[in-house]
Every structure is written in C-alpha cells, then in structure tokens.
Amino acid sequence: MEYEAVIGMEVHVQLLTKSKMFCSCSAETFGAEPNTLVCPVCLGMPGTLPVINRKAVEYTIMTGLALNCQIAEFAKFDRKNYFYPDLPKGYQISQYDLPLCFNGWLDIEVDGQIRRIRIRRVHLEEDTAKLFHFGDYTLIDFNRAGVPLMEIVSEPDIRSPEEARQYLIKLRTILRYLGVSTADMEKGAMRCEANVSLRPKGSSELGTRVEIKNINSFRFVKQALEYEIERQKRLLEQGKKVEQITVGWDEEKGTTVIQRTKEYAHDYRYFPEPDLPPLVISREWVERIKASLPELPDAKSERFQSQYGLSPSEARTITVEKEAADFFEACVSLYPNPRKLFHWITGEIFRLLGETGSTFDSLKFSPESFIKLINLVDKGTINQNTAKSILREMFSTGEDPEKIVEKKGLALIADEAALIKVIEEVLEANPDALERYLGGKESTFGFFMGQVMKATGGRADPNLASKLLREKLAQLKNR
C-alpha cells in the first residue's frame, strides 16, 4: 500500500521585546549569567501579579497580518496547568480557545509548485526556564522564564519533509523582515515541533500522529521527519499500530527517541487566567499596525523581478535574507547594472559569508566600498581575480579597496614597454614552445599568455598583453 505523510508544524518564536511578557525583567537573556534576569513575578512567587506586554501583543498581531490571518476582536489568556521543573508557577500563561490571530495561510514553493499551508492560529504565551542536564542531576536557569513566546500552529497541510523545511525557511524570513524576532534556531529563538502521521494515499482520514519535539535546525527537521515517516511505514506494513507518543530527535544516532505518551488538551486543565483582563482589539489599532508593516519577502521578490530584471529564482535568492536584499538595493542605487551586482553578491559575498558562518549585518565594508571595487574592475585598474582576493581582504579588515590596491601594488600593468619586455623574456625562456608555434601549432598561444600572467603575478592587462604577444609572434613568424 502507498502511504501519504500528513504533517503539521508548531513553531515557537521568542519575540524581540526589551522586557518579558508579564514583568519588567530584561528579555535579552541569551549569554547572561544564569538566574540574574529574574524577579518575583517571573519566578512565580505567591502574591505577584502579571502585567501584559503591549509590544508583544503588537508583534503577534503584526505576524498574524503578515500570515494573512484574521485578527480577533476579543482574546484572552489562559492557564495551562502542568508540573515540570522548568515551569516556576506550576502553570504557563498561554492562550487556548480565543487566540489573537487565526485562519491564515502561507504559500511556499517546492519543485516549482506553489503549495498553500493554512495557519490555524498565532497566539501569545510565556517561555519556560531552561534545564541543563549533567549526568544524575539537573540545573535550572530561570532567565528565560517569562520571555514573550509566540506560537504559530499550521493545519496538517504539509505532505513531505522538504515542504516542512521550506515552510520553516519562509516563516523565518517573514519574522526577520517584520523585525519581531531574530528567529535564530541555534540560540533557541525559534523552536519547532512537528506532528506527523501516515494514511493510505487517497484517503481523507487522519492516521495516529506522533509529535517530534524541539528540533533546532532546518536540516534536522527534514531528517527527523524522514526517519519518523519510514518508522511509521514499517509498523503499518507489519500490521502493527502507530501509538500516539511524543518523541525527541537524537542528532548523533539519527533516530527519534520516545519521551512520553501524548497528552491531550484536557490534561492541561485550561481555564481563563484570573489575574489578567481579556484583550479587546480595536480595528483602529489593527489598521495602524497594518500600515506599519514593511515590504514583505514575496512583494519584494516581485518588485525585484519587475524593477531590476531578475528571474523569479534570482529574486527569491536575494530576498530570503532582508539584510541581503537591503545590501543589494543599496548597491543598485550606486551602480546601474543590477544583474552584474546580483552575481557578485550571490557568488563572492555569499561564499565568504558561508565560509565564516557570518551574516550581512556583520559585513565590515559598506555598499559604497563594494561599488568602488566593482568600478576598479570596470576601469581596468584590476582584473576580476584580483578583485576577488581584494574582496576577501575587505571582508576580513573592512579596508578601502583603493587603498589595498595602492598598498599592495595590485593595479594592472598597462605599460607597453614593460609588457613587451616580459613577453620577450617568456619567449626566450621557452624555445621549444616557440618553435611549435612558429611551426603552425597556434594553440601554444594560450601557454604563452599563461606564462606572461604568471610572470606578472596576474597583473598584466590581459587585453593589452594578448595584443602585444600576437604582434611579437607575428614579427617572429614573418622573419
């Protein structure tokens, strides 16, 4: 029997607010000393009262609008009750039946096909503390407890691990464009859980789902789903049942590992949070937030195609990261050849960023400095290979390209007398190759050009050197 995967994603996103969700403690907790950014409210001390972070609500509404959601006119917070060491109050303040945003969608492209993934809800809650396991004991850092956490829940519309990966990449891009989160998975600012089940192809009924918890990279999401789909397929083919469980992904073993049997919603004993008033969202407030939205990735991609002549795939490549798109557009305002700039940026700069694990916002050189480098190539001051090595130095030091050329003497040699002297030395040093050329083997010309470039450290003006070499060889041939 042929089976079809049915996948839904739950994505938790830490919001970029200055303070936590319900208190004034700093929300910038990454790298801070353990248990230094805490107070009686986020530690769940008796008698404390939470206060709603308005900016977190706005960021959630922004995200809902960007994901084509309906925005609730009335929402409320609920208590989600469960007991675990990372939950200081013994419950989490979350949203259950009345979330801020609902009924949205996000389009992704896989293998040239557009797939629409429906968004069930976007709601707001508080993050938990962080556990550190050391052999037989566990330590707890409560700094993260109470950080605003947005949860984005998709419908089970995803049909393959690759679709899941593309969905997460697109979602991260939107979050970064909005500026509501760094969405950095390595730092825990974006964490995802996948619910996956199998059903006979063509069936409309859902199978028993398995939840894969806290996967921290796009690659691992794909690997975990691929493994779990195969595991469930083997069980079904053997006539066995798939149990509803929660599993974790073991990166080293490349397998899922059972953590617990799955809880149901009623296990959490949700009830309205008595210490917080309901949220009444005015249409005027929503419209103000909507008017503040930046240009989003799909719109920017379409504009780059029409305005700069990029192909759809090129436009998507340069707009995946907002910083890359901004750098490209700043360069285009200084240089009238968008396609040439696209190839330089996505080729050379992307390569340097990939080698070092850096991002565009950490570049040490400006668009103005980069365009100076391109102009040096256009003017014939340096060749393209030299420009690439200069760019690498700019990437490391941020130094001006013109100063690097001057300091290292990298300008092309365009002095005819100097080049003729080098050509004569090359021909004299290679009498056998010269004899073959004069005997009719003109392909030897390429060898001579290579020797001239080698002798000048790649600095000979290639056009001028080629012209002078041909003239010299013609003279020798006509003797």
Stockholm file with secondary structure:
# STOCKHOLM 1.0

chainA/1-479         MEYEAVIGMEVHVQLLTKSKMFCSCSAETFGAEPNTLVCPVCLGMPGTLPVINRKAVEYTIMTGLALNCQIAEFAKFDRKNYFYPDLPKGYQISQYDLPLCFNGWLDIEVDGQIRRIRIRRVHLEEDTAKLFHFGDYTLIDFNRAGVPLMEIVSEPDIRSPEEARQYLIKLRTILRYLGVSTADMEKGAMRCEANVSLRPKGSSELGTRVEIKNINSFRFVKQALEYEIERQKRLLEQGKKVEQITVGWDEEKGTTVIQRTKEYAHDYRYFPEPDLPPLVISREWVERIKASLPELPDAKSERFQSQYGLSPSEARTITVEKEAADFFEACVSLYPNPRKLFHWITGEIFRLLGETGSTFDSLKFSPESFIKLINLVDKGTINQNTAKSILREMFSTGEDPEKIVEKKGLALIADEAALIKVIEEVLEANPDALERYLGGKESTFGFFMGQVMKATGGRADPNLASKLLREKLAQLKNR
#=GR chainA/1-479 SS CCEEEEEEEEEEEECCCSBCSSSSSBSCCTTCCTTCSCCTTTTTCTTCCCCCCHHHHHHHHHHHHHTTCEECSEECCEEEECCCTTCTTSEEEECCSSCSEEEEEEEEEETTEEEEEEEEEEEEEECCCEEEEETTEEEEEGGGTTCEEEEEEECSCBCSHHHHHHHHHHHHHHHHHHTSCCCCTTTTSEEEEEEEEEEETTCCSCCCCEEEEEECSHHHHHHHHHHHHHHHHHHHHTTCCCCCEEEEEETTTTEEEEEEECCCGGGGCCEECTTSCCEECCHHHHHHHHHTCCCCHHHHHHHHHHHHCCCHHHHHHHHSSHHHHHHHHHHHTTCSCHHHHHHHIIIIIHHHHHHHTCCGGGCSSCHHHHHHHHHHHHTTSSCHHHHHHHHHHHHHHCCCHHHHHHHHTCSCBCCHHHHHHHHHHHHHHCHHHHHHHHTTCTTHHHHHHHHHHHHTTTCBCHHHHHHHHHHHHHHHHTC
#=GC SS_cons         CCEEEEEEEEEEEECCCSBCSSSSSBSCCTTCCTTCSCCTTTTTCTTCCCCCCHHHHHHHHHHHHHTTCEECSEECCEEEECCCTTCTTSEEEECCSSCSEEEEEEEEEETTEEEEEEEEEEEEEECCCEEEEETTEEEEEGGGTTCEEEEEEECSCBCSHHHHHHHHHHHHHHHHHHTSCCCCTTTTSEEEEEEEEEEETTCCSCCCCEEEEEECSHHHHHHHHHHHHHHHHHHHHTTCCCCCEEEEEETTTTEEEEEEECCCGGGGCCEECTTSCCEECCHHHHHHHHHTCCCCHHHHHHHHHHHHCCCHHHHHHHHSSHHHHHHHHHHHTTCSCHHHHHHHIIIIIHHHHHHHTCCGGGCSSCHHHHHHHHHHHHTTSSCHHHHHHHHHHHHHHCCCHHHHHHHHTCSCBCCHHHHHHHHHHHHHHCHHHHHHHHTTCTTHHHHHHHHHHHHTTTCBCHHHHHHHHHHHHHHHHTC
//
